[in-house]
Amino acid sequence: MQEVRVEKLVKRFGDVTAVDGISFKVPRGKLLSLLGPSGCGKTTTLNMIAGFEDPDGGDVFVGDKLISSAQKNILLPAHERNLGMVFQSYGLWPHLRVSENVSFGLEMRRKAKAEVGPAVERALELVRLGGMGERYPSQLSGGQQQRVAFARALVYEPDVLLLDEPLSNLDAALREEMRLELKELQEETGITTIFVTHDQVEAMVMSDIIVVMDHGRIQQMGAPRDIYQLPANQFVAGFVGISNFLEGTVVGKADKNGLTMVQVGDLKLLCKVDGREKGSRVSLSIRPEDWIATVKAPPKSTKNRLKAEVRKAVYMGGVLEIWLSASGQEMRVHGHRLPMVENGSSIYISVDPSHIKVVD
């Protein structure tokens, strides 16, 4: 297993710069997700690492080996990079048995026949498909077909595993199950993995490192908790999870706890503003789950205590999702253990100052 380094990678399609000088590192044995909306450049980045697209600039290293460099005119063919790839479509040959699908990569590498059988059996056992080698893909469920694709990618012991939205064709329940299985498989094998997805939950569950991309550039890179709780900008806060964005003006100086008053329309909210001076305009981000909603008024000493009118409420099982208006500011709140509230009724909401983030 090897680390991967991407340095100032660039890809252009005519006048469009699909990948704009991005750099990141995947430590050995870790799973890094490239997360972003359609067209952000994440799949193009993966294809350049795999050798399916020629970069216009930058370098790609696997371990100490330079496998791609536009400046040095180095471009190792895809089949010589020793990378495993799993695509969005399973890509299984329907006329071949499971064992034959899995052994294909070994046969292309001209492995000795005596080695192929045991290697295929090990790979199938690894993905919990032991004893199914004689079946055809049509005799397997969608989840089992996906496991065959993983076995085929792992059987020749690649240095790095590349995954291009491999769970997107599964139904919701199976997709959730496969997320956990895939993460367990990655940890069990210790293989360095780069995972492309537009699904924020998928990235949060599976990743050691998340790279959030937009318009070919990295917006933020870090651990899942940091990406969610400390978004670098408004795009990250809005794309990874749900956020309420409020525009305001700093109207006071920091108190002894470092908290400053921000005027948001007719509302005043107390939070940390990271050294911004009085009169500065700021954008605030508040997650719906960070609001505390109550039918009864909380104590007057409660910080950031607001009275709001219910515009819409949707029961979602463990949580009541509420759209509110407070002094003209529209907000979305998750109410836990609240009775069903009627449109037009009043409730109280409050938020701890530490949960209000200033974003650019």
C-alpha positions in Angstrom: 0.0 0.0 0.0 1.3 3.4 -0.9 0.5 7.1 -0.3 -0.7 9.3 -3.1 0.5 12.9 -3.7 -1.2 15.1 -6.2 0.6 18.4 -6.9 -0.9 21.4 -8.8 -2.9 19.1 -11.1 -4.6 20.9 -14.0 -7.0 19.7 -16.7 -8.5 21.8 -19.5 -11.2 21.0 -22.0 -11.0 23.7 -24.6 -11.6 27.0 -22.8 -13.0 25.3 -19.7 -10.6 24.5 -16.8 -12.1 21.4 -15.2 -9.3 21.0 -12.6 -7.5 24.1 -11.6 -4.1 23.4 -9.9 -5.3 21.3 -7.0 -2.9 19.6 -4.5 -3.6 17.0 -1.8 -2.0 14.0 -0.2 -3.5 10.6 0.8 -1.5 9.0 3.6 -0.8 5.3 3.3 -3.8 3.2 4.4 -6.3 6.1 4.6 -9.5 6.8 2.7 -9.8 10.3 1.1 -13.1 11.4 -0.5 -13.4 13.9 -3.3 -16.7 15.5 -2.6 -18.6 18.1 -4.7 -21.5 18.8 -7.0 -21.7 17.5 -10.6 -19.1 19.3 -12.8 -16.8 20.2 -9.9 -13.8 18.2 -11.3 -13.8 15.3 -8.9 -14.2 12.5 -11.4 -11.8 14.2 -13.8 -9.2 14.3 -11.0 -9.7 10.6 -10.4 -9.4 9.8 -14.1 -6.1 11.6 -14.3 -4.8 9.6 -11.3 -6.0 6.4 -12.9 -4.4 7.3 -16.3 -7.7 7.7 -18.2 -7.1 11.4 -18.8 -3.9 13.3 -19.7 -3.2 16.2 -17.3 -2.3 19.6 -18.7 -0.2 20.4 -15.7 1.0 19.0 -12.3 2.4 15.8 -11.0 0.9 12.6 -9.5 3.0 10.3 -7.2 2.2 6.9 -5.9 4.7 6.3 -3.1 8.0 7.7 -4.4 7.1 6.8 -8.0 6.2 9.7 -10.4 3.4 8.2 -12.6 2.3 11.5 -14.3 4.0 14.8 -14.9 3.0 17.2 -17.7 6.2 19.3 -17.2 8.6 16.2 -17.4 6.5 14.6 -20.1 5.9 11.4 -17.9 2.7 9.6 -18.5 2.7 6.0 -17.3 -0.1 3.9 -19.0 -3.1 3.0 -16.9 -2.3 -0.7 -16.9 1.2 -0.1 -15.6 0.1 2.0 -12.6 -1.0 -0.9 -10.4 -4.2 0.9 -9.3 -7.5 -0.8 -8.6 -10.7 0.8 -10.0 -14.4 0.4 -9.2 -16.8 2.3 -11.5 -20.3 3.6 -11.0 -21.6 0.8 -13.1 -20.4 -2.6 -11.9 -18.8 -3.4 -15.3 -19.2 -7.2 -14.9 -19.3 -9.4 -17.9 -22.7 -11.2 -17.9 -21.4 -14.3 -19.8 -18.6 -14.9 -17.3 -18.9 -16.6 -13.9 -18.1 -14.6 -10.8 -14.7 -16.3 -10.5 -13.9 -15.5 -14.1 -14.8 -11.9 -13.7 -12.6 -11.6 -10.7 -9.7 -13.5 -12.3 -9.7 -11.3 -15.4 -7.1 -8.8 -14.1 -4.7 -11.6 -13.0 -4.9 -13.3 -16.4 -4.2 -10.0 -18.1 -1.1 -9.8 -15.9 -0.2 -13.3 -17.0 -0.2 -14.7 -13.5 0.6 -18.4 -13.2 -2.6 -20.5 -13.3 -1.7 -22.2 -10.0 -1.8 -18.7 -8.3 -5.0 -17.5 -9.9 -7.5 -19.8 -8.2 -6.3 -19.3 -4.6 -6.1 -15.5 -5.2 -9.7 -15.4 -6.5 -10.9 -17.4 -3.5 -9.1 -15.1 -1.1 -10.7 -12.0 -2.8 -14.2 -13.5 -2.7 -13.8 -14.5 0.9 -12.6 -10.9 1.7 -15.9 -9.4 0.2 -18.0 -12.1 1.9 -18.8 -14.0 -1.4 -17.1 -17.3 -0.6 -18.6 -20.2 -2.4 -20.3 -18.0 -5.1 -17.6 -18.2 -7.7 -19.6 -20.4 -10.0 -22.6 -18.1 -10.2 -23.3 -15.6 -13.0 -23.8 -11.9 -12.3 -27.5 -12.2 -13.2 -27.9 -14.6 -10.2 -26.6 -12.0 -7.7 -28.3 -9.1 -6.0 -27.1 -5.6 -6.7 -25.1 -5.5 -3.5 -23.4 -8.8 -4.4 -22.6 -7.6 -7.9 -20.9 -4.6 -6.3 -18.9 -6.9 -4.1 -17.7 -8.8 -7.1 -16.5 -5.5 -8.6 -14.5 -4.8 -5.4 -13.1 -8.3 -5.4 -11.9 -7.8 -9.0 -10.2 -4.5 -8.1 -8.5 -6.0 -5.0 -7.5 -9.5 -6.3 -4.1 -8.4 -7.9 -3.2 -6.4 -4.7 -3.1 -2.8 -6.1 -1.1 -0.1 -4.4 -4.2 2.2 -4.4 -8.0 1.7 -4.8 -9.9 4.3 -6.8 -13.7 4.4 -6.4 -15.9 6.4 -8.7 -19.3 6.7 -7.0 -19.5 2.9 -6.6 -22.7 2.9 -4.5 -24.9 5.3 -6.5 -26.8 2.5 -8.3 -27.9 0.8 -5.1 -31.2 1.5 -3.3 -31.2 3.6 -0.1 -31.2 0.7 2.4 -28.5 -1.3 0.6 -26.4 1.8 0.0 -26.3 2.5 3.7 -25.3 -1.1 4.5 -22.6 -1.1 1.8 -21.1 2.1 3.1 -20.3 0.4 6.4 -19.1 -2.8 4.6 -16.9 -0.9 2.3 -15.3 1.1 5.1 -14.7 -2.1 7.1 -13.2 -3.7 4.0 -10.9 -0.7 3.5 -9.7 -0.8 7.1 -9.3 -4.6 7.0 -7.1 -4.5 3.9 -5.3 -1.2 4.8 -5.4 -0.2 1.2 -5.0 3.5 0.4 -8.3 4.6 -1.2 -9.6 7.7 -3.2 -13.4 7.8 -3.3 -15.4 10.1 -5.5 -18.9 11.0 -4.4 -21.5 13.8 -4.4 -23.2 12.3 -1.3 -22.3 14.3 1.8 -23.4 11.5 4.2 -21.4 8.9 2.3 -18.3 11.1 2.6 -18.9 11.8 6.3 -19.4 8.1 7.1 -16.5 6.6 5.1 -13.7 9.2 5.0 -10.6 9.8 7.0 -10.1 13.0 4.9 -12.6 14.9 2.8 -11.6 17.2 -0.1 -14.5 19.5 -0.9 -14.4 20.7 -4.5 -16.2 23.3 -6.6 -15.4 24.7 -10.1 -12.2 22.7 -10.3 -10.8 24.0 -7.0 -10.4 22.7 -3.5 -12.7 24.7 -1.1 -11.7 22.9 2.0 -9.7 19.8 3.1 -9.8 18.1 6.4 -11.4 15.5 8.7 -15.1 15.0 8.4 -15.9 16.6 11.8 -13.8 19.7 10.9 -15.5 20.0 7.5 -18.9 19.9 9.1 -18.3 21.9 12.3 -15.8 24.4 10.9 -16.7 25.1 7.3 -14.1 27.3 5.5 -16.7 29.3 3.5 -20.4 29.6 2.7 -20.2 27.0 -0.1 -18.8 24.3 2.2 -21.4 25.1 4.9 -24.2 24.9 2.4 -23.0 21.9 0.5 -22.0 19.7 3.4 -25.2 19.4 5.4 -27.8 22.1 5.8 -27.2 25.6 7.1 -29.1 28.8 7.9 -27.2 31.8 6.5 -27.8 35.1 8.1 -26.2 38.4 7.0 -25.4 40.9 9.8 -23.2 43.7 11.1 -20.9 43.6 14.1 -22.3 46.2 16.5 -20.2 45.7 19.7 -16.9 44.7 21.1 -16.0 41.3 22.4 -16.8 40.6 26.1 -14.6 38.7 28.5 -15.7 35.4 26.9 -14.8 36.7 23.4 -18.4 37.0 22.4 -19.6 39.9 20.2 -23.1 41.2 19.4 -24.1 41.0 15.7 -27.2 42.8 14.3 -29.2 40.6 11.9 -32.1 42.7 10.7 -34.1 43.4 13.8 -32.4 40.5 15.7 -29.3 40.5 17.8 -27.1 37.4 18.1 -24.2 36.9 20.4 -21.2 34.9 18.9 -17.5 34.9 18.2 -16.6 37.0 15.1 -12.9 36.1 14.8 -11.5 39.6 15.5 -13.8 41.5 13.1 -14.2 45.1 14.1 -17.3 47.0 14.9 -19.2 47.9 11.7 -17.9 44.9 9.7 -20.4 42.9 7.7 -20.4 39.2 8.5 -22.2 36.0 7.2 -23.3 33.7 9.9 -24.0 30.0 9.5 -26.2 28.0 12.0 -27.0 24.4 11.5 -30.7 23.4 12.0 -29.9 20.9 14.7 -28.0 23.5 16.7 -31.2 25.4 17.5 -33.1 24.4 20.6 -36.8 24.7 20.0 -39.4 24.8 22.8 -43.1 25.6 23.1 -42.6 27.3 26.5 -40.4 30.4 26.8 -36.8 29.5 28.1 -35.3 31.6 31.0 -34.6 35.2 30.0 -30.9 34.6 30.8 -30.8 32.1 27.8 -28.4 33.5 25.2 -29.7 34.1 21.6 -33.3 33.5 22.7 -35.9 34.3 20.0 -39.6 34.1 19.5 -40.5 32.8 16.0 -43.6 32.0 13.9 -44.0 28.6 12.4 -44.4 28.7 8.6 -44.3 25.0 8.0 -43.6 21.8 10.0 -42.9 18.3 8.7 -42.8 15.2 10.9 -39.8 13.1 10.0 -39.9 10.4 12.7 -37.2 11.2 15.2 -37.3 14.9 14.4 -39.7 17.7 13.6 -38.4 19.8 10.7 -39.7 23.4 11.1 -39.5 26.4 8.8 -39.7 29.6 10.9 -39.8 33.3 10.6 -38.2 35.5 13.4 -38.4 39.2 12.9 -38.4 38.8 9.1 -35.5 36.2 9.1 -36.3 32.8 7.6 -34.8 29.8 9.4 -34.9 26.1 9.3 -34.9 24.2 12.7 -34.8 20.6 13.8 -37.1 20.2 16.9 -36.5 17.1 19.0 -39.3 15.7 21.1 -41.6 18.6 20.2 -45.4 18.1 19.8 -46.6 18.7 16.3 -46.9 22.5 15.9 -49.4 24.3 13.7 -48.6 26.7 10.9 -48.9 30.3 12.3 -48.2 29.2 15.9 -45.4 30.6 18.0 -42.4 28.7 19.5 -39.2 29.8 21.1 -35.7 29.0 19.7 -32.2 29.5 21.1 -28.7 28.7 20.0 -25.5 28.5 21.9 -23.0 31.2 20.7 -20.4 28.5 20.0 -22.7 27.0 17.3 -22.8 30.2 15.3 -20.0 30.2 12.7 -18.7 33.2 10.7 -18.2 32.1 7.1 -16.8 34.0 4.1 
